Amino acid sequence: MEENILVLPIYNISFLDIQKYIDFIISSDDCVGNTKPSPFPYKKAMEKYNIQNEKCFIFEDSKSGILSGLSTNPKMLIGIESS
């Protein structure tokens, strides 16, 4: 059985009631061959919004995500410890 990569993020977004703040989700399905720690997922989001990295705030909860985010030189990167 194939796992749907978006089940948990969609659940969390609904649980936190923040759907109105989310325009789109980029998952590993969108980044075949370019997953974290590649900066591709963040660059793809910046391109979609047509914004420069100096205006981005990135929140991450994994080492590979932090490395991915840092390599885009964002205005700020916030690492969140997860269990």
C-alpha positions, 0 to 999 in steps of 0.5 A, a space after each residue: 500500500 502506497 503512503 500518502 505523503 500529505 496525510 500528516 501535514 493536512 491533518 496538522 493544518 486542519 487541527 491547528 485551523 490554519 488552512 486560510 494561511 496555506 496557499 499550497 504544499 510542496 511535498 517530496 512528490 513535487 521534488 523527485 530527485 531534489 529532496 532535502 537537504 537540497 534547497 530545491 523545495 524552498 527555491 520552488 516555493 520562492 519562485 511560486 510566490 515570486 519573492 526573494 530569499 531575503 524576505 523568507 522566514 523558514 520554520 523547520 523541524 529536521 536536520 536535513 530541512 534546516 540544511 536545506 533552508 540555510 542553503 537558500 540564505 533566508 532572512 530567518 530560519 527557525 528550528 523547532 525541536 520535534 520528538 
